Amino acid sequence: MTDQIQRFLFDDTNVRGEIVTLESTYAEVLDKQAYPPAVERQLGELLAAAALLTETVKLDGTLSLEVRGQGALSLLMAESNPGGELRAIARLADDAAVPAEDASFKQLVGDGQLVITLDPREGNRYQGIVALEAEDLASCLEEYFYRSEQLATRLWLTANGKRSAGLLLQQLPDDASNRDPDAWDRLLSLASTVSAEEMLTLEQRDLLYRLFHEETARVFEPKPLHFGCTCSRERIADALLTLGEAELRDILAEQKAIDTQCHFCHTRYHFSAAEIEAMLDSPDGDSPTLH
């Protein structure tokens, strides 16, 4: 399988890891909209990162990564959930020229913020924000883990427009089960030898063997991943309500109905004037059942 994530850990240490590769999922995201090659690569890295973080934080809900830049690339966004569903989108600034094919993450986004949102099915929503001060996405995410989770974490991300891949190593809090205090530095040194070509071409177990064949690693069953959009009429209706009553009524006065579409999967949604009025009249702003 080309679209999967695999967890692994090293016995008698406090180090764990994950490796992800995406092909058909990545292709489906790129098929929804045409992007310049440099943006395609960043979307691939963001998809891989979303999958890695979802498995890392063990969230029963939705995880989203949102890069809000002030450069040519104004938005990068990816979502993932425990069911293995991934979706992503990018948006260029209105006045942006087509980025150079070899443009880096920092060159594309400029200044801005990386917003990590954890939205559990039950409990409170959590949001972490990191300034885009590093040169690449992986380094920005490492900063997030350092500040928010207090866990030493390293990521390697790569994509080439056809396949994307990611590798994560994380040092867990120390306890009595760690009988190898030098493991983190040693494993980090080994992982740092990985190349983008190896990540994009080798099977996951082959890559893990190449990197860590002298270590005692326990590899778990891989988890399949796929493109999946979580849009629905109810969610789109909720988004429309955020526009406010005045703006919705202005749109209705001009167009007699509202037609919109999901930015991720391009599914189109039509709301009649009667449906919009019912949404606005619903108690507490809750959207009624929509058909």
QUIZI-V196947 format. One record per backbone hydrogen bond with DSSP energy under -1.0 kcal/mol. NH is the residue of the N-H (numbers start at 1). CO is the residue of the C=O. If there is no record, write none. Layout:
BEGIN
nh->NH co->CO
nh->NH co->CO
END
This chain:
BEGIN
nh->4 co->21
nh->5 co->223
nh->6 co->19
nh->8 co->17
nh->9 co->218
nh->10 co->15
nh->11 co->216
nh->13 co->10
nh->16 co->170
nh->17 co->8
nh->18 co->168
nh->19 co->6
nh->20 co->166
nh->21 co->4
nh->22 co->164
nh->27 co->23
nh->28 co->24
nh->29 co->25
nh->30 co->26
nh->31 co->27
nh->40 co->36
nh->41 co->37
nh->42 co->38
nh->43 co->39
nh->44 co->40
nh->45 co->41
nh->46 co->42
nh->47 co->43
nh->48 co->44
nh->49 co->45
nh->50 co->46
nh->51 co->47
nh->52 co->48
nh->53 co->49
nh->54 co->50
nh->55 co->51
nh->56 co->52
nh->57 co->53
nh->61 co->59
nh->62 co->119
nh->63 co->80
nh->64 co->117
nh->65 co->78
nh->66 co->115
nh->67 co->76
nh->68 co->113
nh->69 co->74
nh->70 co->109
nh->70 co->111
nh->71 co->109
nh->73 co->108
nh->74 co->91
nh->75 co->91
nh->76 co->67
nh->77 co->89
nh->78 co->65
nh->79 co->87
nh->80 co->63
nh->81 co->85
nh->84 co->81
nh->86 co->226
nh->87 co->79
nh->89 co->77
nh->91 co->75
nh->93 co->72
nh->96 co->93
nh->103 co->100
nh->106 co->135
nh->108 co->104
nh->109 co->105
nh->110 co->106
nh->113 co->68
nh->114 co->130
nh->115 co->66
nh->116 co->128
nh->117 co->64
nh->118 co->126
nh->119 co->62
nh->121 co->60
nh->126 co->118
nh->128 co->116
nh->130 co->114
nh->132 co->112
nh->133 co->131
nh->140 co->136
nh->141 co->137
nh->142 co->138
nh->143 co->139
nh->144 co->140
nh->145 co->141
nh->146 co->142
nh->147 co->143
nh->148 co->144
nh->149 co->145
nh->150 co->145
nh->151 co->145
nh->154 co->169
nh->156 co->167
nh->158 co->165
nh->160 co->163
nh->164 co->22
nh->165 co->158
nh->166 co->20
nh->167 co->156
nh->168 co->18
nh->169 co->154
nh->170 co->16
nh->171 co->152
nh->172 co->14
nh->178 co->175
nh->179 co->12
nh->183 co->180
nh->186 co->182
nh->187 co->183
nh->188 co->184
nh->189 co->185
nh->190 co->186
nh->191 co->187
nh->192 co->188
nh->193 co->190
nh->194 co->191
nh->199 co->195
nh->200 co->196
nh->201 co->197
nh->202 co->198
nh->207 co->203
nh->208 co->204
nh->209 co->205
nh->210 co->206
nh->211 co->207
nh->212 co->208
nh->213 co->209
nh->215 co->212
nh->217 co->215
nh->218 co->9
nh->220 co->7
nh->223 co->5
nh->225 co->3
nh->226 co->84
nh->228 co->86
nh->236 co->232
nh->237 co->233
nh->238 co->234
nh->239 co->235
nh->240 co->236
nh->241 co->237
nh->243 co->240
nh->244 co->241
nh->248 co->244
nh->249 co->245
nh->250 co->246
nh->251 co->247
nh->252 co->248
nh->253 co->249
nh->254 co->250
nh->255 co->251
nh->256 co->252
nh->258 co->271
nh->260 co->269
nh->262 co->267
nh->266 co->262
nh->269 co->260
nh->271 co->258
nh->276 co->272
nh->277 co->273
nh->278 co->274
nh->279 co->275
nh->280 co->276
nh->281 co->277
nh->285 co->282
nh->286 co->283
END
